[in-house]
Each structure stands twice: as structure tokens, then as C-alpha cells.
């Protein structure tokens, strides 16, 4: 008796000799009989939290620290420093993914990555020892990026060491850990603001609100894979839908662009909007980000443990994109807001006063977003939007790829997430310095609309890969 199978875009069609199509089933039908090792998964989730802290711990304090170290640095250079960590991650993400693909091990990539990051954090804390400190800060952040690129290996583990029934939970909790780390990093900076900008000196080394966190920062079973040598003889794994996978990568990228823009731009933005000096901007934004963090983490837990997580992932992503767009609408400097913005007093810098630099011509016609609206946008809209896009896009991406080794493709996914902040930070800081935050908002709204259009236009292709049964004779 003969059986014939061939691959189509959506799966493998199987017919018997009478041309009757054989049964189609999802990956979960094969894999749900296995069990996720939650002990190792919780370790992976915690390590994703650590990576998030490593990436974001200096976001809000970086600008005043840079100004204190090197007066020749401007906001444009800040954009390059912010991008530098992600440039390092962009280079290292595929390396960690390939490493996992070849060895099917997450341990060594993660250990080596954290060792590299620890060296870079020590370097960052000792910047006062170097001349032309801005260039050494740039190098320190690139090195940090080489280290924290190990997030690729951790995401691969969450995607391939969990069964389909547990995958949304594993990825949501992992994302929640990473988001908590991203949000907790600036909170650490805010916690040490009482040390002040001068702090105290130990030889040539300064211990202050900018460097303390840097010193502190120095201190597997893949049940979701059907291996080619072990797979059920009645299962065929077809090719995955590349377009659907690329759309998931794009959605992940725009989330990271906006997240980076909001966190990096919050200090200079609130300095010009609300006349906060540097220490106030770091402290108040740190508190706001802490509240945002609570919203995001709670939602990630809800998505991973309640029926809400069972909602179609495409709908979840559209909800998240909608909240991101609400942020852009309310944060746009509409003419009916009060204005214009104030300039810094003559002879004063942002370490003692808030306001616009004299070179910011756009402050003359830019209005002030009311503080309550800023806080609602930051805490509520941003807090809700992030988990509704990042978690389902990462989970759906894994499901589109199917139960196969995903090291290289997950490395590409993480590469997109690392490349996005490079694009975002360079474009947003350049736009902010030249034209204010008005066109940063327009730019962000544009990429969000494109994302929503892609989801709607290719709605039927954003589905988990389907397996087919086949009997060998």
C-alpha cells in the first residue's frame, strides 16, 4: 500500500492511494503528552529578568552621567551610546542562537554572556578614570551588548523546552521577567539618587548615583522539539510560513523601538516639559516606570495563567498595538495644550535646573503635555501595550516555526529585537534635538500603523504550523 505526501504553504498534504486526504493535526496533539520542566524554566525566567536589568539600568541616568563626564557630548551622541548596547546584541544574538542550534545547550552561552556583561559593568563604573570618557562609555555599552545577547539562548529555551499547552505561559512569564528587569533597572538608578551627583571619592574612583549600580551589577530538556532521529513515524513537519514569521519579528522590533525611545527619552523629555533637573527626572521617571512595571508584569502573569492568554494571539497583538497608538495620540503636543516650553536660566545646566537648551529652537512653538496625561500614558498605556504585543508575538513566532530546532531562527528573532533599539535611539534622539518630540511621536505612530495593517492583511497566515500524519510502509 502506497502513501504519498507533499508540502504546501500551510502544511503537508497526505493522501492514500484512493486520493483521500489524511488527518491533519496541530503540534500540540503530538507534544502535549510530554511535560515541561518548570524547575529549569523558572531559572530561565529569572535569568531573563537579570538580562533586562543589565540592558536598562542606566537608561535614565545615562544622559546626566555623560554630561558630567564629558561636556562635549550632546543628545546625538547619547543616541549612539544607547544604540551601542543593542549593536553589540545585534552582533551576538545570532552567535548565541547558532551556538544553541549546534550544541542544544543553553548553559554555556548564558554563562559566557553574563561574564562578558560583568566585565562591561565594571568598566562603566570606572569611566571617571579615562580621558574622553564618552568614547569609553560607548565601548563599555557595546561590550555589555555582547554579553546580554545571551537573551537569544534563553528565549530559545522558553520556546523549545515547553510543550504547546505551556508555551504561552513560559514565554509570557519569561517576557514578564525581562520586562520587570527592563523596568527595574532604572528603578535601581532612582534608588541611589540620594547619593547625589558628587557622592564620595575613593582615590580616583567616584561612588555616586551614577556609578553605584554599575558596581552592584558585577556581583536543560527540550520537550517542545520533535527530533529528526526520534520523531513519531506518523508525523511530518512541513516548512514554516516565512512571511508569518517575518511579521512576528517586525512586531517584536517595533515594540523594542518604542520601549527604548520611551525609556531613553524620558529624562531629556521631562527636563524640557516639566522643568525637572536631572536628579528629579531620574527619580520621578524611575517611580513611574516602577508602576508601569507592575502593570506589565501582572498582565504577563495573567496572560500566562488565565483564560485571557487563550485569546487568539492575533487579537492580543491588535489590542496591544491599539494601546501603543493611544500613547502616541495623547503624548502628541497638540495646540490646545499649554505652552510654549521654558528655557534654562542663563548660565545654568540641567544638573541644577530644568528647561530647554538655548539651541532647542523648537521649544518656542512646542506645547506642554499635562503631567497627569504623561503619567497615564507612561504607566497605563505603555504598561498594557507591552505584554499584549511582545508575549503573543514571541509565542506565535515559535508556533509558526513548529516543533523543530529553532536556534538560528530564534537568534534572528532576538537580532531583530536588538537591532530595533539601534534604529529607534538614533532616529529619535536626532529628531528630538532637531525638531522636538512631535516628530518622534509621528514616527512611532507610523510604524505602529504599519504593524496593525500587516496583522490584518495577513491574518490567516499568522497561525501555528500544522503537522500531518503519514504511515510508512
C-alpha positions in Angstrom: 0.0 0.0 0.0 1.5 3.4 -1.1 1.3 6.7 0.8 2.3 10.0 -0.8 3.0 13.3 1.0 4.0 16.7 -0.3 4.4 20.2 1.3 2.2 23.2 0.7 2.5 26.7 2.2 0.3 25.9 5.2 1.4 22.3 5.8 2.0 18.8 4.3 -1.0 17.3 2.5 -1.1 13.5 2.8 -3.2 11.2 0.5 -3.6 7.4 0.3 -3.9 5.5 -3.0 -7.6 6.5 -3.3 -6.6 10.2 -3.1 -8.4 10.6 0.3 -6.7 13.3 2.4 -5.3 12.0 5.6 -5.9 13.6 9.0 -4.3 17.0 9.8 -3.5 17.9 13.4 -1.6 20.5 15.3 1.8 20.1 17.1 0.0 20.1 20.4 -1.6 16.7 19.5 1.8 15.2 19.5 3.7 17.2 22.1 1.0 17.7 24.9 1.7 14.2 26.2 5.1 15.5 27.4 5.7 17.6 30.4 7.6 21.0 30.8 10.4 21.0 33.3 9.3 24.0 35.3 12.2 24.0 37.6 14.7 24.8 34.8 12.1 27.1 33.2 11.9 29.3 36.3 15.7 29.6 36.3 15.4 30.7 32.7 12.7 33.3 33.6 14.9 34.7 36.4 17.9 35.0 34.1 15.8 36.9 31.6 15.0 39.3 34.4 18.7 39.7 35.0 19.3 40.5 31.3 16.6 43.1 31.4 18.3 44.8 34.3 21.7 44.7 32.6 20.2 46.4 29.5 18.2 49.2 31.1 19.9 50.0 34.4 21.5 53.2 33.0 18.8 54.4 30.6 17.5 57.3 32.8 20.8 58.3 34.4 23.0 57.9 31.3 22.4 61.4 30.0 23.3 63.4 33.2 26.2 61.0 33.8 27.5 61.5 30.3 27.2 65.3 30.7 29.1 65.2 34.0 31.9 63.1 32.5 32.3 64.9 29.1 30.8 68.3 28.3 31.5 67.7 24.6 28.8 65.0 24.4 25.3 66.0 23.0 22.0 64.3 22.7 23.0 62.9 19.3 26.0 61.1 20.9 23.6 59.9 23.6 21.7 58.2 20.9 24.9 56.4 19.7 25.6 55.3 23.3 22.1 53.9 23.8 22.4 52.2 20.4 25.8 50.7 21.2 24.5 48.2 23.6 22.0 47.0 21.0 24.7 47.0 18.3 26.6 44.6 20.5 23.5 42.5 21.0 22.7 42.6 17.3 26.1 41.0 16.5 26.0 38.5 19.3 22.3 37.3 19.1 22.9 35.1 16.0 26.1 33.8 17.6 24.3 32.6 20.7 21.4 31.3 18.6 23.9 29.3 16.3 25.7 28.1 19.4 22.4 26.7 20.8 21.4 25.2 17.5 24.7 23.2 17.3 25.0 22.2 20.9 21.4 22.1 22.1 22.7 23.7 25.3 21.7 26.9 26.9 24.1 26.8 29.9 27.4 27.8 28.4 26.0 30.6 26.2 24.3 32.1 29.2 27.3 31.8 31.5 29.8 33.3 29.0 27.3 36.1 28.2 27.0 37.1 31.9 30.8 37.1 32.4 31.2 39.5 29.5 28.4 41.7 30.9 30.0 41.8 34.3 33.3 43.0 32.9 31.5 45.7 30.9 29.5 46.9 34.0 32.8 47.3 36.0 34.2 49.3 33.0 31.2 51.6 33.1 31.6 52.3 36.8 35.3 53.3 36.3 34.7 55.8 33.4 35.9 58.7 35.5 39.4 57.2 35.2 39.5 57.7 31.4 40.0 60.8 29.3 37.4 61.4 26.5 35.0 59.4 28.7 32.2 59.4 26.2 34.1 57.1 23.8 34.9 54.7 26.7 31.2 54.8 27.7 30.4 53.8 24.1 32.8 50.9 24.2 31.6 49.7 27.6 28.0 49.6 26.4 29.0 47.7 23.2 30.7 45.2 25.4 27.6 44.9 27.6 25.6 44.2 24.4 28.0 41.3 23.5 27.1 39.8 26.9 23.4 40.3 27.1 22.9 38.9 23.6 22.6 35.7 25.5 18.9 36.5 25.8 18.6 34.7 22.5 19.6 31.4 24.1 17.1 32.0 27.0 14.3 32.7 24.6 15.1 29.6 22.6 14.9 27.6 25.7 11.5 29.0 26.6 10.2 28.3 23.1 11.6 24.8 22.7 11.7 23.4 26.3 8.0 23.9 26.8 5.0 22.0 25.4 2.5 23.8 23.3 0.0 23.9 26.1 2.6 25.6 28.4 4.3 27.7 25.7 2.2 30.9 26.2 2.8 30.6 30.0 6.6 30.0 29.6 7.0 32.9 27.1 4.7 35.3 29.0 6.5 34.6 32.3 9.9 35.0 30.6 8.8 38.2 28.9 7.4 39.3 32.2 10.8 38.6 33.8 12.6 40.6 31.1 10.1 43.5 31.3 10.4 43.5 35.0 14.2 43.7 34.6 13.9 46.4 31.9 11.7 48.4 34.3 13.6 47.6 37.4 16.9 48.8 36.0 16.0 52.5 36.0 14.3 52.0 39.4 17.8 51.0 40.8 19.2 54.2 39.4 16.4 56.2 41.1 17.0 54.3 44.4 20.6 55.7 44.5 19.7 59.3 43.8 20.2 60.3 47.5 23.9 59.7 46.9 23.8 62.8 44.7 25.9 63.6 41.6 29.1 64.1 43.6 28.8 61.3 46.1 32.1 60.5 47.6 35.5 59.7 46.2 37.7 56.6 46.8 41.1 57.5 45.3 40.3 58.4 41.7 37.0 56.4 41.7 33.7 58.2 42.3 30.9 56.4 44.2 27.8 58.4 43.3 24.2 58.0 42.0 25.6 57.1 38.5 28.2 54.5 39.4 26.9 52.6 42.4 24.5 50.4 40.4 27.3 49.6 37.9 29.4 48.2 40.8 26.5 46.2 42.1 25.9 44.7 38.7 29.2 42.9 38.8 28.1 40.9 41.7 18.2 21.6 30.1 15.3 19.1 28.4 13.8 20.3 25.0 10.4 18.7 25.2 9.0 21.1 22.5 11.1 19.6 19.7 10.4 16.5 17.6 13.9 15.5 16.7 14.5 14.1 13.2 16.0 10.9 14.7 13.3 10.4 17.3 10.1 11.7 15.8 6.9 9.7 15.6 6.9 7.8 12.4 3.4 9.1 11.7 4.4 12.8 11.8 5.7 15.1 9.1 7.0 18.5 10.0 6.3 20.8 7.0 8.1 24.0 6.1 7.0 27.0 8.1 5.4 30.2 6.8 8.3 32.6 6.4 6.1 35.7 5.8 4.2 35.0 9.1 7.5 34.6 10.9 8.8 37.9 9.5 5.6 39.7 10.6 6.2 38.5 14.1 9.8 39.7 14.0 8.6 43.1 12.8 6.1 43.4 15.6 8.8 42.5 18.1 11.0 45.1 16.6 8.5 48.0 16.9 7.8 47.1 20.5 11.5 47.4 21.2 11.9 50.6 19.3 9.1 52.3 21.3 10.2 50.8 24.6 13.7 52.1 24.1 12.5 55.5 22.9 10.2 56.0 25.9 12.8 54.9 28.5 15.8 56.7 26.9 13.9 59.9 26.1 12.1 60.2 29.4 14.8 62.1 31.2 15.5 64.8 28.5 11.8 64.9 27.6 10.6 65.6 31.2 13.5 68.1 31.7 12.1 70.3 28.9 8.4 69.6 29.6 8.2 70.0 33.4 11.5 71.9 34.2 12.8 69.0 36.2 16.5 68.9 36.9 18.5 65.7 36.2 18.1 64.1 39.7 14.3 64.8 39.7 13.9 63.4 36.2 15.7 60.2 37.2 13.8 59.8 40.4 10.3 60.6 39.2 10.6 58.7 35.9 12.0 55.7 37.9 8.9 55.8 40.1 6.6 56.0 37.1 8.5 53.1 35.4 8.2 51.1 38.6 4.4 51.5 38.4 4.4 50.6 34.7 6.5 47.6 35.5 3.8 46.4 38.0 1.1 46.7 35.3 3.2 44.9 32.7 4.3 42.0 35.0 0.7 41.5 36.3 -0.6 41.3 32.8 2.1 38.9 31.7 1.2 36.7 34.6 -2.5 36.9 33.7 -1.7 36.1 30.1 0.3 33.1 31.2 -2.1 31.7 33.8 -5.7 32.6 32.9 -8.1 32.2 30.0 -7.1 35.6 28.7 -3.9 34.0 27.4 -6.1 31.6 25.4 -7.5 34.6 23.4 -6.4 34.5 19.7 -2.8 35.8 19.7 -3.6 38.0 16.6 -6.3 39.8 18.6 -4.0 40.2 21.6 -1.4 41.8 19.3 -4.0 44.2 17.8 -5.1 45.2 21.4 -1.5 45.9 22.3 -0.9 48.0 19.1 -4.1 49.9 19.9 -2.8 50.9 23.4 0.6 51.9 21.9 -1.3 54.1 19.4 -3.3 55.7 22.3 0.1 56.6 23.9 1.1 58.5 20.7 -2.3 60.3 20.4 -2.2 61.6 24.0 1.5 62.4 24.0 1.4 64.5 20.8 1.9 68.2 21.6 -1.5 69.4 20.5 -2.1 73.1 20.1 -4.7 73.1 22.9 -2.1 72.1 25.4 -0.4 74.9 27.3 2.9 76.4 26.0 5.5 77.3 24.9 8.2 75.5 26.9 10.7 77.3 29.2 14.4 77.7 28.5 17.1 77.1 31.1 18.2 80.2 33.1 21.4 81.7 31.7 24.5 80.0 33.0 22.6 77.1 34.4 22.8 73.4 33.4 20.3 70.6 33.9 22.1 69.4 37.0 20.7 72.4 38.9 17.6 73.4 36.8 15.2 72.2 34.2 14.2 73.6 30.8 15.2 73.7 27.2 18.7 74.4 26.0 19.1 77.6 24.1 19.9 75.6 20.9 16.4 74.0 21.0 14.6 76.4 18.7 11.5 74.1 18.7 10.8 74.9 22.3 9.4 78.3 21.2 6.4 76.7 19.5 6.1 73.3 21.3 3.3 72.9 23.9 3.5 71.1 27.2 1.7 67.7 27.6 0.0 67.9 31.0 1.8 65.9 33.7 -1.3 63.7 34.6 -1.6 62.7 30.9 2.1 61.9 30.7 1.9 59.7 33.8 -1.3 57.9 32.5 0.4 57.3 29.1 3.6 56.1 30.7 2.1 53.8 33.4 -1.2 52.6 31.9 -0.9 52.7 28.1 2.7 51.6 27.9 2.2 49.0 30.7 -0.8 47.4 29.0 0.6 47.6 25.4 3.9 45.9 26.0 2.7 42.4 27.2 -0.1 42.4 24.7 2.3 42.6 21.8 5.6 41.1 22.9 4.4 37.9 24.6 1.9 36.8 21.9 4.3 37.7 19.0 7.1 35.6 20.6 4.8 32.7 21.3 3.2 32.8 17.9 6.6 33.0 16.2 7.6 29.8 18.0 4.3 28.1 16.9 4.8 29.2 13.3 8.2 27.6 13.3 6.8 24.4 14.7 8.5 21.7 16.8 11.9 21.8 15.3 15.3 23.2 16.4 14.9 27.0 16.5 18.3 28.2 17.4 19.1 30.1 14.2 15.6 31.5 13.7 15.2 32.5 17.4 18.6 34.1 17.1 17.2 36.1 14.1 14.2 37.0 16.3 16.4 38.3 19.0 18.6 40.1 16.5 15.5 42.0 15.3 14.8 42.9 18.9 18.4 44.2 19.4 18.6 46.0 16.0 15.3 47.8 16.7 16.6 50.0 19.6 19.6 50.9 17.4 17.3 52.3 14.8 15.0 53.8 17.4 17.5 55.5 19.6 19.5 57.0 16.7 16.4 58.4 14.9 14.6 59.5 18.0 17.5 61.4 19.6 18.3 63.1 16.2 14.6 64.1 15.7 14.3 65.3 19.3 17.4 67.5 19.1 16.4 69.0 15.7 12.6 69.2 15.9 11.5 68.2 19.4 9.4 65.2 20.3 6.5 66.0 17.9 8.0 64.0 15.0 9.2 61.3 17.3 5.5 60.6 18.1 4.6 60.8 14.4 7.4 58.3 13.5 6.3 55.9 16.2 2.7 56.1 15.2 3.7 55.3 11.6 5.5 52.1 12.4 2.6 51.0 14.7 0.0 51.5 11.9 2.2 49.5 9.5 2.3 46.7 12.1 -1.5 46.7 12.5 -2.1 46.7 8.8 0.3 43.7 8.4 -1.6 41.7 11.0 -4.9 42.5 9.4 -3.7 41.9 5.8 -2.1 38.6 6.6 -4.4 37.5 9.4 -4.9 33.9 8.0 -1.1 33.3 7.7 -0.4 34.2 11.3 -1.3 30.7 12.6 0.6 27.8 14.3 2.2 25.3 11.9 0.1 22.2 11.3 1.5 18.8 11.3 0.3 15.9 9.1 0.0 12.2 9.8 1.6 9.7 7.5 2.0 6.0 7.7 5.3 4.4 6.5 5.2 1.1 4.7 
